[in-house]
């Protein structure tokens, strides 16, 4: 099990918390909470050695969605495609809540 932490510059605040996904084989859970300042992501993953992959997936996400949020991500072997899907679903849920 590996714990990762990332920080990204962000400019768009969110107003509601969002919870998407579940911790299950090949899946992950994304929890976003409002914050001020930079976005911070705490990731717990069952797959060690994928820091650079996470970095690239998250860079692409924040290039598209520069949101200010505190992220908690619990991963159980999700592929980069599933990570991107869950993050995009979280953005859609956020849009629906607003």
Number of C-alpha atoms within 10 A of each C-alpha: 10 13 14 15 13 14 13 18 14 18 14 15 17 20 14 14 17 20 18 17 17 16 16 13 11 13 17 23 21 22 18 24 17 16 17 14 15 18 24 19 20 15 19 18 20 15 14 12 11 11 14 9 12 16 14 11 15 21 14 11 16 15 12 9 16 17 23 24 26 21 23 18 26 22 25 19 18 21 15 14 10 14 23 16 12 22 24 15 17 21 18 13 16 17 11 8 11 9
